[in-house]
Amino acid sequence: MIYITGDTHNITDMSNLSSNNMKLCCMEQGADFDGITTAIVLGDFGLPWNICPVDSEGIHPVNKTDRYLLNWYKQKPFKILAVQGNHDNYDMIKKLPEVEMFGSKVLKISDNIFCLKRGEIYQIEDKTFLVLGGALSDDKAYRKAHESWWPKEEWSDEERIKCIERIERIKGKVDYVLSHTGTTKGIASLDAYYENDENIAELRRDSTVVFNDKVESMIVYKKWFFGHWSRLGIR
């Protein structure tokens, strides 16, 4: 069974993957916690947050907080898959070793923790997932580049082109979409502030939202899950 949750922000919201919270969510939906084999975090996973050694086995944190969090996740009885967000260390992400998984490539953080690549399509438990990710940080003026904010939070032209090519190869049919920020309509469905054209224009300053809108126009899907907006968004 696949469990999907919102941002964990390193240790700040790590309780999203605590057994107690997960059991409560499962109970509310009539699901069996013990049946969870995969947990997906919709961006802003925040591990690794600090620079640390990396080898073929994944990361080896030096920072005390990162080391504690990694050990906590290693004890989980399921795989943890992280979508890339905006508050993630892209300088570290690009150093992670690639491994084959779910019919494509993932980035290995540790034995049971992996980062999903933007624009890839994965087969997870007989379901097809298009993975997007990224977002524009509206607080980057108050952050330090390559220390608490990374320019790679927004997609490159090459990434967008490759993603569109993959979508075209599968004729635009997927079961689910995973992203960090949402589409314009998806975000507006969570926040009434974005229901008028003037405020929607604010959303579209984020190139990732604009790209998500383009992707949505190209695909047929069952549900789209996204984080970023303080709660899990589903369309």
Residue pairs with C-beta under 8 A, 6 or more apart in sequence:
1 31
1 32
1 35
1 36
1 37
1 38
1 125
2 36
2 37
2 38
2 39
2 40
2 124
2 125
2 127
3 22
3 25
3 26
3 36
3 38
3 39
3 40
3 78
4 39
4 40
4 42
4 178
4 225
4 232
5 16
5 17
5 22
5 25
5 39
5 40
5 41
5 42
5 227
5 232
6 13
6 16
6 41
6 42
6 227
6 228
6 230
6 231
6 232
7 13
7 16
7 41
7 42
7 43
7 44
7 45
7 46
7 85
7 87
7 180
7 227
7 228
8 14
8 16
8 17
8 41
8 44
8 45
8 46
8 47
9 44
9 46
9 87
10 45
10 46
10 47
10 49
10 65
10 66
10 69
11 65
11 68
11 69
12 46
14 69
14 72
15 21
16 41
17 39
17 41
17 73
17 76
17 80
19 33
22 33
22 36
22 39
23 33
25 31
26 32
26 33
26 36
27 33
36 77
36 78
37 78
37 79
37 125
38 78
38 79
38 80
38 81
38 124
38 125
39 76
39 78
39 79
39 80
39 81
40 80
40 81
40 82
40 83
40 116
40 178
40 225
41 80
41 81
41 82
41 83
41 227
42 83
42 85
42 178
42 179
42 180
42 225
42 226
42 227
42 228
42 232
43 82
43 83
43 84
43 85
43 86
43 88
43 133
43 134
43 135
43 179
43 180
43 181
43 226
43 227
43 228
44 85
44 86
44 87
44 88
44 180
44 227
44 228
45 82
45 83
45 85
45 88
45 115
46 87
46 88
46 89
47 59
47 66
47 69
47 70
47 73
47 82
47 109
47 113
48 59
48 61
48 66
48 89
48 92
48 109
49 63
49 65
49 66
49 89
50 61
50 62
50 63
50 65
50 66
50 89
51 89
51 91
51 92
52 59
52 60
52 61
52 62
52 63
52 66
52 92
53 59
53 60
53 62
54 60
54 92
54 95
54 96
54 97
55 97
56 97
56 108
57 97
57 108
57 110
57 111
58 96
58 97
58 108
58 109
58 110
58 111
58 113
59 66
59 70
59 92
59 96
59 109
59 110
61 67
61 70
70 109
70 110
70 113
73 80
73 110
73 112
73 113
74 110
74 111
74 112
74 113
76 112
78 112
79 112
79 113
79 114
80 112
80 113
80 114
81 106
81 114
81 115
81 116
81 124
82 88
82 109
82 113
82 114
82 115
82 116
83 116
83 131
83 132
83 133
83 178
83 179
83 180
83 227
84 90
84 93
84 115
84 116
84 117
84 118
84 133
84 134
84 180
85 133
85 134
85 135
85 153
85 180
85 227
85 228
86 134
86 135
86 136
86 137
86 153
86 180
86 181
86 228
87 137
87 148
87 149
87 153
88 150
88 153
89 150
90 150
90 151
90 152
90 153
91 146
91 150
93 107
93 115
93 152
94 152
96 107
96 108
96 109
96 115
97 107
97 108
98 105
98 106
98 107
98 108
99 105
99 106
99 107
99 108
99 114
101 114
101 122
102 122
102 123
102 124
102 129
103 121
103 122
103 123
104 117
104 120
104 121
104 122
105 117
105 120
106 114
106 115
106 116
106 117
106 122
107 114
107 115
107 116
107 117
108 114
108 115
109 115
116 122
116 131
116 133
116 178
117 131
118 131
118 132
118 133
118 134
118 155
118 159
118 163
119 131
119 132
119 155
119 159
119 160
119 162
119 163
119 166
120 131
120 166
121 128
121 129
121 130
121 131
121 166
121 167
121 170
121 174
122 128
122 129
122 131
123 129
127 175
127 176
128 170
128 173
128 174
128 175
128 176
129 174
129 175
129 176
129 177
129 178
130 166
130 167
130 174
130 176
130 177
130 178
130 215
130 219
130 221
131 177
131 178
131 179
132 163
132 177
132 178
132 179
132 180
132 208
132 211
132 212
132 215
133 178
133 179
133 180
134 152
134 153
134 154
134 155
134 180
134 181
134 208
135 153
135 154
135 180
135 181
135 206
135 208
135 209
135 228
136 153
136 154
136 181
136 205
136 206
136 207
136 208
136 209
137 143
137 149
137 153
140 149
143 149
145 151
154 206
154 207
154 208
155 163
155 207
155 208
155 211
160 211
163 215
164 214
164 215
164 218
167 215
167 218
167 219
168 218
172 218
172 219
172 220
173 219
173 220
173 221
174 219
174 220
174 221
175 221
175 222
176 221
176 222
176 223
176 224
176 225
177 215
177 216
177 219
177 221
177 223
177 224
177 225
178 225
178 226
179 212
179 224
179 225
179 226
180 208
180 226
180 227
180 228
181 187
181 206
181 208
181 209
181 212
181 226
181 228
181 229
182 190
182 209
182 212
182 224
182 226
182 228
182 229
182 233
182 235
183 209
183 212
183 213
183 216
183 224
183 235
184 194
184 200
184 203
184 204
184 209
184 212
184 213
185 213
185 216
185 235
186 212
186 224
186 226
186 233
186 235
187 194
187 203
187 209
187 229
187 233
188 194
188 195
188 200
188 203
189 233
189 235
190 229
190 231
190 233
191 229
193 199
194 200
194 202
194 203
203 209
204 210
204 213
216 224
223 234
223 235
224 233
224 234
224 235
225 232
225 233
225 234
226 232
226 233
227 233
